Structures are given as structure tokens and as C-alpha cells.
Amino acid sequence: MGEFFAATLTFPTALFTFALLVVIGFWLLVLVGGTETEAFDGAESGPVVGGLDVLGLGGVPVTVAVTGLVTLSWFSSLAGTVAIGAIGLSGIGVVLAGFVVLIVAAVAAVAGTRLAVIPLRRFFRADTQPSRQDFIGRMCVVRTGHVDTEFGQAELTSADGSSAIIQIRQSILHAAIAPLTHGDSAVVFEYDPATDAFWVAALEGN
């Protein structure tokens, strides 16, 4: 048992031991209702989310992906540290071997976590709310008699097949070239959050 604890406090495992304690503390808070799994999924963690996407770990809460990375890194580095001790390396050899274990543990953690999040994505995808920005670039069908800079509605079909009635607007320039009327098809090119309306342009062939 003493050798085990010594290994957890030996480089490189010691780097992940502290992180693992933080992860365990976080999930204990989740269990007692002190926080939620999405606690760090806000806008301030955008770079973190982007980094996880690059590693192929997107589609699940940040906390789930980080938990997988930290846990697998800790186990991999612990196994490597124990192996180094069994070999009996000393001096600079131990340090160099430690860096090798660090790299291997990080790679193994990313690969293992990627495999783990694949089946988990389906459980979190249902909780993802569609964004207004998702409508940009999609086609809609005008449902009002005319469309101008202050009035207009259209029916739009989203990527999941559901339809919605949205508020649309057409600029004076676009209206002069191709005014929109009931039944015309248009493409959404911009969203205005101030008015919760979408700016559209007529599709060629209307």
C-alpha cells in the first residue's frame, strides 16, 4: 500500500493526482446537489469547449469530457510509474522515462475518452436547444401577403425536420429587385436579436 501511495505522488502521476482529487470533489458536489454537470459549459469556457472539439471530445458536457481525460491520464500514468519502479531505473533515466509516461498517458487518455463519449453523445444531444443562428442559410416560405423592413412571416423547416413560423424582414434594396409575396421562397441570411426577426432575400426563380 505504501508503494501505491508513493507512486501517486511521483512524477508524472502526481500531476494527475491533484486533478483527480478536484474531479472527485466536483462530482461529490453534484451528488449532494451543490452544482450541475453543465456548470462549466458557459460562454466563458468557450476556448475549452473549442479545444475539446478539436480533440474529438465534443457533444458532451465539459465536465464529463474532462473527467474522462483526468481519470484515464491518472490510471495510465500510475501504471507507467509502477512499471518504471519495477524496472529499477535511477537518476536521469527515471526523469526521461517519466516524460515518456506523461506523453503516453495523455495520448491514451484522449483516445480512451473519445471512445467513451461516442455512446454518451446521444444522451446529451436531446438536451441541446436549437439556436436562432442555426436558421441562417436555410430556406423559408413566405406566409404573409408581403414582406418589408417591419413586417413579414414565413414558415421554415429546421435541420431536424420540425417547422416553425418566424418573423422575417426584407430590405428596401432587395424588395425593389425581387419583392416577396405569399408562397414565395426566400433564404435567411441574417438574424437580428433586437427584433427577433430574420433578414431574408428572394430565391432566384420565384
HELIX and SHEET records of a PDB file:
HELIX    1   1 GLY A    2  THR A    8  1                                   7    
HELIX    2   2 THR A   13  LEU A   31  1                                  19    
HELIX    3   3 ALA A   43  SER A   45  5                                   3    
HELIX    4   4 GLY A   46  VAL A   54  1                                   9    
HELIX    5   5 VAL A   62  ILE A   87  1                                  26    
HELIX    6   6 ILE A   92  ARG A  125  1                                  34    
HELIX    7   7 ARG A  132  PHE A  135  5                                   4    
HELIX    8   8 ILE A  172  ILE A  177  1                                   6    
SHEET    1   A 6 MET A 139  VAL A 142  0                                        
SHEET    2   A 6 GLN A 153  THR A 157 -1                                        
SHEET    3   A 6 SER A 163  ARG A 169 -1                                        
SHEET    4   A 6 ALA A 197  ALA A 202  1                                        
SHEET    5   A 6 SER A 185  ASP A 192 -1                                        
SHEET    6   A 6 MET A 139  VAL A 142 -1                                        
END                                                                             
